[in-house]
């Protein structure tokens, strides 16, 4: 049976790869984004439906919930980015810059997932999956981005307990360095790239398909007893036991 899958932030990078993977399985996929033209182009390319939505805006999320339809099987909360602002000159506004950077990252990486999940849980069918996308940065949390992703993982543990009785799972995928995205906005030096790859055990950068296949597995029948977990997809750059 074809599932209904919603991927927020599905216009490029990891979100696009995840959406394309579910489409390849014959699922009905809806992607969201804030850039209407890019959203429409991506949806046409991969054969998905589209809905313009800023996940940190409660009114837009409420509208999205109405647009999705009566039933949903998989929710992938991919929307988010490192929104750290460029440092400003001058000491007088230094604290304002810090506050803005933290609020922006919390909105993009935590609040968007919380609002979207809250709005859509009631539509999800038993056997469904909520997949939140975190980051290896959560293991250090020295920045507003890392702290927001750490909060996402902590929230997911409680979400799993909440939705488990409804027959749903909730997990986090935590990627390490992934090539083929614009995460670093062109600011990744070759020295830094070499260091990130050297930190892995398998000696290679991640690829969007690594995350997409993990998301597909977490939504599959074989993963029904995996919930409340953070799955690290980083080639061993961060290990758990």
C-alpha positions in Angstrom: 0.0 0.0 0.0 1.3 3.4 -0.9 2.1 5.5 2.1 1.7 9.3 2.5 5.0 10.9 3.4 5.7 14.5 4.4 9.3 15.8 4.2 9.8 19.3 5.5 12.6 21.2 4.0 12.6 18.9 1.0 13.8 21.2 -1.7 17.5 20.4 -1.7 20.3 18.5 0.0 19.3 15.9 2.5 15.6 16.7 2.3 15.5 16.3 -1.4 17.3 13.0 -1.2 15.0 11.6 1.5 11.9 12.7 -0.5 13.2 11.1 -3.7 13.9 7.8 -1.8 10.3 7.5 -0.6 9.1 8.4 -4.1 11.2 5.7 -5.6 9.3 3.2 -3.3 6.0 4.4 -4.8 4.9 6.5 -1.8 2.9 9.7 -2.2 5.3 12.4 -1.0 4.7 16.0 0.0 7.6 18.4 0.4 7.7 21.8 2.1 9.9 24.8 1.8 9.8 28.5 2.0 11.0 29.4 -1.5 8.0 28.8 -3.7 9.8 28.6 -7.1 12.5 26.2 -5.8 9.8 24.1 -4.1 7.8 23.8 -7.3 10.8 22.9 -9.4 12.0 20.2 -6.9 8.5 18.7 -6.6 8.2 18.5 -10.4 11.7 16.9 -10.7 11.0 14.1 -8.2 7.2 13.7 -8.7 6.2 15.0 -5.3 3.4 17.3 -4.1 4.4 20.6 -2.6 3.2 23.0 0.1 4.9 26.3 1.0 5.5 26.5 4.7 7.8 28.0 7.3 7.8 25.4 10.0 8.5 28.0 12.7 5.3 29.9 11.9 2.3 28.4 13.8 -0.2 29.8 11.3 1.6 28.3 8.3 2.0 25.0 10.0 -1.7 24.9 10.8 -2.5 25.6 7.2 -0.1 22.8 6.2 -1.9 20.4 8.4 -5.1 21.1 6.6 -3.4 20.8 3.2 -1.8 17.4 3.9 -5.2 15.6 4.0 -6.9 13.2 6.4 -4.1 10.6 6.9 -0.3 10.6 7.1 2.1 7.7 7.5 5.6 9.2 7.7 6.7 12.6 8.9 10.3 13.6 8.3 11.3 16.8 10.1 14.2 17.8 7.9 13.7 21.6 7.8 16.4 23.4 9.6 19.9 24.8 9.0 22.7 26.5 10.9 21.4 30.0 11.0 24.2 31.5 13.0 24.5 35.2 12.1 27.7 36.8 11.0 29.3 38.6 13.9 28.6 42.4 13.9 31.1 45.1 14.5 30.7 47.0 17.7 30.3 45.9 21.3 27.0 47.6 22.0 25.0 45.1 20.0 27.0 42.0 20.9 24.4 40.5 23.1 21.7 41.3 20.6 23.6 39.3 18.0 23.9 36.4 20.4 20.2 36.5 21.2 19.3 36.6 17.5 21.6 33.7 16.6 20.2 31.5 19.4 16.5 32.3 18.7 17.0 31.7 14.9 18.6 28.3 15.4 16.1 27.2 18.0 13.3 28.3 15.7 14.7 26.6 12.6 15.9 23.3 14.2 13.7 22.7 17.2 10.5 24.7 17.1 9.8 23.8 13.5 9.9 20.1 14.4 7.8 20.6 17.5 5.1 22.6 15.8 4.9 20.3 12.7 4.7 17.1 14.8 2.2 18.6 17.1 0.0 19.6 14.2 0.2 16.3 12.4 0.3 13.5 15.0 -3.5 13.3 15.1 -3.5 12.4 11.3 -0.9 9.7 11.5 -1.9 6.1 11.0 -0.8 3.2 13.3 2.5 1.8 12.1 3.7 5.3 11.1 7.0 7.0 11.8 8.2 10.4 12.9 11.8 11.0 11.9 13.7 14.0 13.2 17.0 15.0 11.7 19.7 16.1 14.1 23.4 16.6 13.8 26.7 15.4 15.1 27.0 19.0 16.4 24.6 18.0 19.2 27.4 16.0 20.8 29.3 19.2 21.5 26.5 21.8 21.7 29.0 24.7 22.0 27.0 26.8 19.5 23.4 27.7 19.2 23.1 25.2 16.3 24.5 22.3 18.3 22.4 23.2 21.3 19.3 23.3 19.2 20.0 19.9 17.8 20.8 18.5 21.3 17.4 19.8 22.4 15.8 18.1 19.4 17.2 14.7 20.5 16.0 15.2 24.1 12.5 16.2 22.9 12.4 13.2 20.7 12.8 10.8 23.6 9.7 12.3 25.2 7.9 12.3 21.9 8.5 8.6 21.5 6.9 7.9 24.8 3.9 10.0 23.8 3.3 8.5 20.4 4.2 4.9 21.2 0.7 4.0 22.5 -0.7 5.3 19.2 1.4 2.7 17.3 4.0 5.3 16.1 7.7 5.5 16.4 9.9 8.6 16.8 13.6 8.6 16.1 16.4 11.0 15.3 18.9 10.6 12.5 22.1 12.4 13.4 24.4 13.0 10.4 28.1 13.8 10.4 29.8 15.6 7.5 27.7 15.1 4.4 28.9 16.2 1.0 26.6 17.3 -1.7 24.7 19.9 0.4 25.1 23.6 0.9 25.3 23.3 4.7 28.6 25.2 4.9 27.4 27.9 2.4 30.7 27.7 0.5 32.8 28.4 3.6 34.2 24.9 4.1 38.0 25.1 3.5 39.9 22.1 2.1 41.8 21.8 5.4 38.5 21.5 7.3 37.1 19.0 4.8 40.2 16.9 5.1 39.9 16.9 8.9 36.2 16.0 8.9 36.9 13.0 6.6 39.9 12.0 8.7 37.7 11.8 11.8 35.7 9.0 10.3 36.6 5.3 10.5 35.8 4.5 6.9 37.7 7.4 5.4 35.0 8.9 3.4 32.5 11.8 3.5 28.9 11.0 4.0 26.4 11.3 1.1 22.8 12.4 1.1 21.8 8.8 0.2 23.3 7.6 3.4 20.7 9.6 5.3 17.9 8.9 2.9 18.4 5.1 3.2 18.4 5.4 7.0 15.2 7.4 6.9 13.6 4.8 4.6 14.6 2.0 7.0 13.2 3.7 10.1 9.9 4.0 8.3 9.9 0.3 7.2 8.2 -2.7 8.8 11.6 -3.9 9.9 12.1 -0.9 12.3 8.8 -1.1 14.2 10.6 -1.8 17.5 13.1 1.0 17.1 11.9 4.1 18.8 13.2 6.9 21.0 16.6 6.5 19.5 19.3 8.6 17.9 20.9 6.9 15.0 24.4 8.3 14.1 25.2 8.4 10.4 28.8 9.7 10.5 31.2 6.9 9.5 32.4 6.6 13.1 33.3 10.2 13.6 31.2 9.9 16.8 30.7 6.5 18.4 28.3 5.2 21.0 28.0 2.0 23.0 
